[in-house]
Amino acid sequence: MENSVSFKSINRIAIPAIIAGIAEPLISLTDIAVIGNVDDNSVEALAAAGIVGSFLSAIIWIVAQTKTAISAIVSQHLGANRLHAVKTLIPQAIAFNFLFSLLIYITTAYFAKAIFSAYNAEGLILQYSEEYYQIRALGYPLTLVTFAIFGVFRGLQNTYWAMKCSLTGAAVNVLLDYLLVYGIDGVIPAMHLAGAAYASLAAQATMLIMAFWFFFKKTPFHLKLSFTINPRMKGLLLMAANLFVRTAALNFAIYLANAYATDYGKNYIAAQSILMNIWLFFSFFIDGYANAGNAIGGKLLGAMDYRNLWELSKKISKYAVFIALILMGICALFYDEIGLLFNKEENVLVLFSSVFWIVLLMQPVNAIAFMFDGIFKGLGEAKYLRNVLLVATFLGFTPTLLVADHFGLQLYGIWIAFFVWMLIRSGALVVYFRRKYLHKDV
């Protein structure tokens, strides 16, 4: 396994994963940029897209944890040369994702108005949110099945196929966003917010079709369901359940931030929508190296190669921090211009610019947290990840936000709370990894 943690082997997984990863938030960023520049009610439309995007991300992140569990199990069995043991597991996991996504769609679509009222949305923002979500939610089955297949690809140490799917989906989304939101005189009617939702659906369908093609043509797996449950299914679901709870805690923090921002006023939630989508874009960008840590870490654990596991943690952390510093530098150079990409309202831009520096400052800390997140997922350490997020959210983020709100810090308080949250996450993961794996021998 000497070459498993070389610069070339890490980047062979990380770079396609970065490109694939940024395609997902690029879809949301495109929606935000296009919607934020419509002629009618742009602030309300932007706020609705931000709220719905936040909720969609929350749901997808929670239920898509089976992707991570699949990736961890496949990579560990790959390292142990036992892929045959999970051949019946893969179609069962994909079927589980599909059925679970249908259940989520049925329940959330029916209660859409109540859900977005809980975000403090009202009036036109609430109306837009409900309409936008009813269409976007149709994409749950498409996205969750695609993610399950991407988990298989990553477990096989291949992120190139997912990159091709994601890039094509992003291109479809960008093109259709402009065509459907603004329309073409005499050809395509302007559909406003609904147009962005349909563009996203088309992008998700495109990615799923391509993912199936690679799955059947390039992997040793199939979709033939066995009625005998694979013995590893219990472990997969347990790992996924711990990651569900972890991601639910993560998204509670995002929900709380958006609920407070909405309560401060429409300009605040519009600025928060831009800040959060940029933060997520950075997160997915840096997360490419976390995906490499996930795939390679699981393979090294399967081969019981702890020395290279430690080397892996050092190398991908350095690479990720370097990427974070580059992103910080680029955004610092174009600090004022970035906000103009998403909205032209002066009040929104003033709020955005006043807080954006905090988002930039926390990027190296984010990089460390995301790297060890990825490695721990590959190692199957879902229980510890769950506990760290619970502590960070309920003993770090939430108290900080409440205190900051009491002192009237508003958006500053929200992002200071996020900074505290990430410091706890990164610190806890680094300390635990050093204790458990630094001096471990075969």
Secondary structure as UniProt FT lines:
FT   HELIX           2..5
FT   HELIX           7..35
FT   TURN            36..37
FT   HELIX           42..63
FT   HELIX           65..79
FT   TURN            80..81
FT   HELIX           83..86
FT   TURN            87..88
FT   HELIX           89..110
FT   HELIX           112..117
FT   TURN            118..120
FT   HELIX           123..136
FT   HELIX           137..139
FT   HELIX           140..155
FT   TURN            156..157
FT   HELIX           160..182
FT   TURN            185..187
FT   HELIX           192..218
FT   TURN            231..232
FT   HELIX           233..264
FT   HELIX           266..302
FT   TURN            303..304
FT   HELIX           306..333
FT   HELIX           335..340
FT   TURN            341..342
FT   HELIX           346..361
FT   HELIX           363..378
FT   TURN            379..380
FT   HELIX           382..391
FT   HELIX           392..397
FT   HELIX           398..406
FT   TURN            407..408
FT   HELIX           411..437
//
